[in-house]
Amino acid sequence: MDNLGLVAAVSIAVSGLTIAVGSIGPALGEGRAVAQALGAIAQQPDEANTITRTLFVGLAMVESTAIYCFVVAMILIFANPFWDYFLSRAGG
C-alpha cells in the first residue's frame, strides 16, 4: 500500500472512531443528565423551572461536543490536509 492509500485508510478509520466516540459519549451524558434532572424535579417540584433551564443549557453543551466530533470526522474525510500533501508528492 502506498502513502496515499495509507492516508486514506487511516483517515477513514479515525473518522469512524471519532463518530463512534462522539455519538456514544454525549448520548450517555445526555441520558444521565435527563435522569438526574427528572429526579431533582421529582424531589423539588417548586424548582422545576430553574432545573429545566439548567438542564437545557447542559444538554446544549453536550450536544455541541457531538457536533464537534462530527465536524472533525467530516474534515478528516473530505478536507484532510495530509491528503493534499501526499497527493502533491505523488505527482498528482
N, C-alpha and C positions, 0 to 999 in steps of 0.2 A: 504494500500500500504506500503510495507516495504521500508527500506532505499535505497536498491539497485534500486528498481523501481522508487523511488523519484529522485534519482540522474540521472537516465536515462531520465526521463521525463523533468527535469529541464535542462539537457544538450541539449536535442533536442530543447526545446523551446528557450533557449538562443542562440543556433547556428542559428536557424531560424530568430530570431530578429537581430542577427549580420549580417547575409546575407542581410536582408531587409534594414537595415540602411546603410550597406556598399555598397549596389548597388544603392540605391536611392540618397544618398548624393553626391557621386562622379559623377553620371550621371547629376545631376542638376548643379554641379560645372563645369563640362566639357562643358556642353551646354552654360552656361553663359560665360565662358572663350572664347569659339569659337565665340560667338556672339559679344563680346566686341572686340576681335581681328579683326574680319571682319569689324566692324565699324571703328576701328582705321586705318586699311589698306585702307578703302574707303576714309577716310579723309586725310591720308598721304601716298600716294602710293610710295613715294620715300623711306620710312622707312619699306617697306614690309618685307625685309629680316630680319631685327632686330626684328620686331614684330613677325614674324613667328618663329624664333628661340626661342624667349622668350615664345611664346605660347606652343611650343613643350616641353620645359623644364617644364613648369607649368602643362601640361597635364600628363607628366610622373609622376610628384609628386602626382597629384590627383589620377592617376591610381594605384600608389603604395599603397595608402590608401585602395582602394577597394581590392587589393590583400592581404593586411594585414588582413582585415576583413575576407576574405575567408579562410586564413590560421588559424585564431583563431577559426572559425567555424569548420574546419576540426579537429583541436586539441580537441575541446570540444566533438566531436562525436567519434573520433577514438583513441585518446590518452589522455583521461581525467584522470588526476592523482587521482581525488576523486573516480573514478570507481575502481581502484586497491585497494585503501584503504578500501572501503566498501566491496569489494569482499573478501579481506583477513579477515575482521572482521566477515563476514557472514560464514566463514569456507570453502570457495571455493578456 
